[in-house]
Amino acid sequence: MAELFEFTQGSAPLLVSIPHDGTEVPADLLARMTPEGSNLPDTDFHVSRLYSFLDDLGASRIVARVSRYVVDLNRDPTGTSLYPGADTTGLCPTTTFDRQEIYRPGQQPSADEVQQRVSEFFVPYHLRLQEELERLVARHHCAVLFDAHSIRSRVPRFFEGLLPDLNLGTAAGQSADPEVAARAFAVLRDNDAGYSAVRDGRFQGGYITRHYGAPSRGISALQLELSQKNYMVETPPFEFSEERADRLRPTLRHLLQVCRQWAEQRAGS
């Protein structure tokens, strides 16, 4: 696989990470998957397309090309659960969100294979992410890391009923400066399109948010989990809806503008 991720360096103290957008799977691994697994149904489909305005904001961005079924870039590489006691998928998941088997019988990855995938796919993404954060902090004295995600609006395995439209995660307030977290959530809560919003609900931020968010060192990390029904069709073939996306994008743009402006204010103080 030639490219594990796409990286674009921007001028603003804002880095957008999109770790679950990827759909590429090595051919030998794909041959071991079930038909259900090879459809990659738990992909954060079209998220990079949804955030098509990032260049306008001067944001840096890193977008995974490899599927989360190869290795999940937003899980703790040690295998520690992000939500102890709650059901979740692992570092190299073996079942889909609907509990369907991803691999054919006897084809699940071994512990050694999991570690090999971490070295080959997980580590390069995170090294680049870390390097860019360090560059931004060195240049601006602060940075906002925005981790962009989406999920089907109904996944009984993880939550009851219908997921709110906009789910902001700040690791219960630990991963971001209180001021930028409050400003960000105000944008979502008071949006003009009537979307529902919640902060630190079922989704409080994954490994990326929790690992890199360090307000005391000038890095504020936030995760946004979007309900997919607001920009795409949630069933195969998972088509993108430009009409729905156009309705959603102003809120997302405003959100990231607020994050950027806050960081620029901090940098200039």
C-alpha positions as CSV (number, residue, x, y, z in Angstrom):
1,M,0.0,0.0,0.0
2,A,1.7,3.2,-1.2
3,E,0.1,5.7,1.1
4,L,-1.2,5.0,4.6
5,F,-2.7,8.5,5.0
6,E,-3.0,11.9,3.4
7,F,-1.5,14.9,5.1
8,T,-1.8,18.5,4.3
9,Q,0.0,21.2,6.3
10,G,-1.9,24.4,7.0
11,S,-1.0,27.8,8.4
12,A,-3.5,28.0,11.3
13,P,-3.1,26.5,14.8
14,L,-5.7,23.9,13.9
15,L,-5.2,20.2,13.0
16,V,-8.1,18.0,11.8
17,S,-7.7,14.3,12.2
18,I,-9.9,11.9,10.3
19,P,-8.9,8.4,11.3
20,H,-11.9,6.3,10.2
21,D,-12.6,7.6,6.7
22,G,-10.3,5.0,5.1
23,T,-11.5,2.1,3.0
24,E,-8.3,0.4,1.8
25,V,-7.5,-3.1,3.0
26,P,-4.5,-5.2,1.9
27,A,-5.5,-7.9,-0.6
28,D,-4.3,-10.8,1.5
29,L,-6.3,-9.5,4.5
30,L,-9.4,-8.9,2.4
31,A,-9.4,-12.5,1.2
32,R,-9.7,-13.6,4.8
33,M,-12.8,-11.5,5.5
34,T,-16.5,-12.5,5.4
35,P,-18.8,-10.8,2.9
36,E,-20.1,-8.7,5.7
37,G,-16.6,-7.7,6.8
38,S,-15.4,-6.8,3.3
39,N,-18.3,-4.3,3.0
40,L,-16.6,-2.2,5.7
41,P,-20.0,-1.1,7.1
42,D,-18.5,0.7,10.2
43,T,-16.5,3.2,8.1
44,D,-16.9,6.9,8.8
45,F,-18.0,7.2,5.2
46,H,-17.3,10.5,3.3
47,V,-16.1,12.5,6.4
48,S,-13.2,14.0,4.5
49,R,-15.6,15.0,1.7
50,L,-18.0,16.5,4.2
51,Y,-15.2,18.7,5.6
52,S,-14.2,19.9,2.1
53,F,-13.7,23.5,3.4
54,L,-10.6,22.9,5.5
55,D,-8.2,24.6,3.1
56,D,-10.3,27.7,3.4
57,L,-9.6,27.8,7.2
58,G,-5.9,27.2,6.9
59,A,-6.2,23.9,8.8
60,S,-3.7,21.1,8.7
61,R,-5.3,17.7,8.2
62,I,-4.4,14.1,8.4
63,V,-6.8,11.6,6.8
64,A,-6.4,7.8,7.0
65,R,-6.7,5.7,3.9
66,V,-6.6,2.4,5.6
67,S,-9.8,0.8,7.0
68,R,-10.4,0.7,10.7
69,Y,-10.8,-3.0,10.3
70,V,-7.0,-3.3,9.6
71,V,-6.3,-1.4,12.8
72,D,-8.3,1.2,14.6
73,L,-6.3,4.4,14.8
74,N,-8.6,5.7,17.6
75,R,-8.0,2.9,20.1
76,D,-5.4,2.5,22.7
77,P,-2.5,0.5,21.2
78,T,-2.2,-1.5,24.4
79,G,-5.7,-2.8,24.0
80,T,-7.0,-1.0,27.1
81,S,-10.8,-0.2,26.7
82,L,-11.7,3.4,26.4
83,Y,-15.0,2.8,28.1
84,P,-14.5,0.2,30.9
85,G,-17.5,-1.9,31.4
86,A,-19.2,-0.8,28.2
87,D,-19.3,-2.7,24.9
88,T,-16.8,-1.5,22.3
89,T,-14.8,-2.7,19.4
90,G,-11.1,-3.3,19.7
91,L,-7.8,-2.3,18.2
92,C,-8.2,-4.9,15.4
93,P,-11.9,-5.6,15.5
94,T,-13.3,-9.1,14.8
95,T,-17.0,-8.2,14.7
96,T,-18.9,-5.4,13.1
97,F,-21.1,-2.9,15.1
98,D,-24.0,-5.3,14.3
99,R,-22.0,-8.2,15.8
100,Q,-21.4,-9.9,12.5
101,E,-18.1,-11.7,12.0
102,I,-15.5,-9.8,10.1
103,Y,-13.3,-12.8,9.4
104,R,-13.9,-16.3,8.1
105,P,-13.6,-19.1,10.6
106,G,-10.0,-19.5,11.8
107,Q,-8.8,-16.3,10.0
108,Q,-8.9,-13.8,12.9
109,P,-5.6,-12.0,13.6
110,S,-3.3,-13.4,16.1
111,A,-1.7,-11.3,18.9
112,D,1.5,-11.1,16.8
113,E,-0.4,-10.0,13.7
114,V,-2.1,-7.3,15.8
115,Q,1.3,-5.9,16.9
116,Q,2.6,-6.1,13.3
117,R,-0.4,-4.0,12.2
118,V,0.2,-1.5,14.9
119,S,3.8,-1.1,13.7
120,E,2.9,-0.9,10.0
121,F,-0.2,1.2,10.1
122,F,-0.9,2.7,13.5
123,V,2.5,4.1,14.4
124,P,3.1,6.1,11.2
125,Y,-0.2,7.9,11.5
126,H,0.4,8.8,15.1
127,L,4.0,9.9,14.5
128,R,2.8,12.3,11.8
129,L,0.0,13.6,14.0
130,Q,2.4,14.1,16.9
131,E,5.0,15.9,14.7
132,E,2.4,18.3,13.4
133,L,1.1,19.1,16.9
134,E,4.6,19.8,18.0
135,R,5.2,22.1,15.0
136,L,2.0,24.0,15.7
137,V,2.7,24.5,19.3
138,A,6.3,25.6,18.6
139,R,5.0,28.2,16.0
140,H,1.7,29.3,17.7
141,H,2.3,28.3,21.4
142,C,-1.0,26.4,21.2
143,A,-3.1,24.2,18.9
144,V,-6.6,22.8,18.6
145,L,-6.7,19.1,17.6
146,F,-10.1,18.3,16.1
147,D,-10.9,14.6,15.6
148,A,-13.7,14.2,13.1
149,H,-15.9,11.1,13.2
150,S,-19.4,9.8,12.2
151,I,-21.6,6.8,13.0
152,R,-25.0,5.4,12.1
153,S,-27.8,7.1,14.0
154,R,-28.9,3.8,15.5
155,V,-26.4,1.2,16.8
156,P,-28.1,-0.7,19.6
157,R,-24.8,-2.4,20.5
158,F,-23.5,0.9,21.8
159,F,-26.5,3.1,22.7
160,E,-30.2,3.0,23.0
161,G,-32.5,4.7,20.6
162,L,-31.5,7.5,18.2
163,L,-28.1,9.2,18.6
164,P,-28.1,13.0,18.9
165,D,-27.0,14.7,15.7
166,L,-23.8,16.4,17.1
167,N,-21.8,14.6,19.8
168,L,-18.9,16.7,21.2
169,G,-16.4,14.8,23.3
170,T,-13.8,16.4,25.5
171,A,-12.9,13.5,27.8
172,A,-15.3,14.9,30.4
173,G,-13.5,18.2,30.2
174,Q,-10.0,16.9,30.5
175,S,-8.8,17.1,26.9
176,A,-9.5,20.7,26.1
177,D,-9.2,24.1,27.7
178,P,-12.6,24.9,29.3
179,E,-13.0,28.1,27.2
180,V,-12.6,26.5,23.8
181,A,-14.7,23.5,24.9
182,A,-17.5,25.9,26.0
183,R,-17.3,28.0,22.8
184,A,-17.3,24.9,20.6
185,F,-20.4,23.4,22.3
186,A,-22.2,26.7,22.2
187,V,-21.9,26.6,18.4
188,L,-23.4,23.1,18.3
189,R,-26.1,23.8,20.9
190,D,-27.3,27.0,19.2
191,N,-27.0,25.9,15.6
192,D,-29.6,27.5,13.2
193,A,-30.4,24.2,11.5
194,G,-32.2,22.6,14.4
195,Y,-29.7,19.7,15.0
196,S,-29.6,18.1,18.5
197,A,-26.3,18.3,20.4
198,V,-24.8,16.8,23.5
199,R,-21.4,17.2,25.1
200,D,-19.5,14.3,26.7
201,G,-22.5,11.9,26.3
202,R,-22.1,8.4,24.9
203,F,-19.0,9.6,23.0
204,Q,-16.5,11.4,25.1
205,G,-13.6,11.1,22.7
206,G,-11.4,8.2,21.8
207,Y,-7.7,7.5,22.1
208,I,-6.7,10.5,19.9
209,T,-8.6,13.0,21.9
210,R,-7.6,11.6,25.3
211,H,-3.9,10.9,24.4
212,Y,-3.0,14.2,22.7
213,G,-5.3,16.6,24.6
214,A,-3.1,18.4,27.1
215,P,-4.4,21.9,27.8
216,S,-1.5,22.6,30.2
217,R,0.9,22.2,27.3
218,G,-1.2,24.2,24.9
219,I,-3.0,21.4,23.1
220,S,-6.8,21.3,23.3
221,A,-8.3,18.1,21.7
222,L,-12.0,17.7,20.8
223,Q,-13.9,14.9,19.0
224,L,-17.1,15.4,17.1
225,E,-19.2,12.3,16.4
226,L,-21.8,13.0,13.7
227,S,-24.9,11.1,13.1
228,Q,-24.6,9.9,9.5
229,K,-28.2,10.4,8.6
230,N,-27.4,14.2,8.4
231,Y,-25.1,13.9,5.4
232,M,-25.5,10.5,3.8
233,V,-27.6,7.4,3.4
234,E,-26.9,5.0,6.2
235,T,-27.5,1.8,4.3
236,P,-25.5,0.2,1.4
237,P,-24.2,1.5,-0.8
238,F,-23.7,4.4,1.7
239,E,-24.3,7.2,-0.7
240,F,-23.2,10.8,0.1
241,S,-26.0,13.3,0.1
242,E,-24.8,16.7,-1.2
243,E,-28.2,18.3,-0.2
244,R,-27.9,17.1,3.4
245,A,-24.2,18.0,3.6
246,D,-24.8,21.5,2.4
247,R,-27.3,21.9,5.3
248,L,-24.8,20.6,7.8
249,R,-21.5,22.2,6.6
250,P,-22.3,25.8,7.8
251,T,-22.5,24.5,11.4
252,L,-19.2,22.5,11.0
253,R,-17.5,25.5,9.4
254,H,-18.6,27.8,12.2
255,L,-17.4,25.3,14.8
256,L,-13.9,25.0,13.3
257,Q,-13.8,28.8,12.8
258,V,-14.5,29.3,16.5
259,C,-11.8,26.8,17.4
260,R,-9.3,28.5,15.1
261,Q,-10.1,31.9,16.4
262,W,-9.7,30.9,20.0
263,A,-6.3,29.4,19.3
264,E,-5.2,32.5,17.4
265,Q,-6.3,34.7,20.3
266,R,-4.3,32.5,22.6
267,A,-1.3,32.6,20.3
268,G,-1.4,36.4,20.2
269,S,-1.8,36.9,24.0
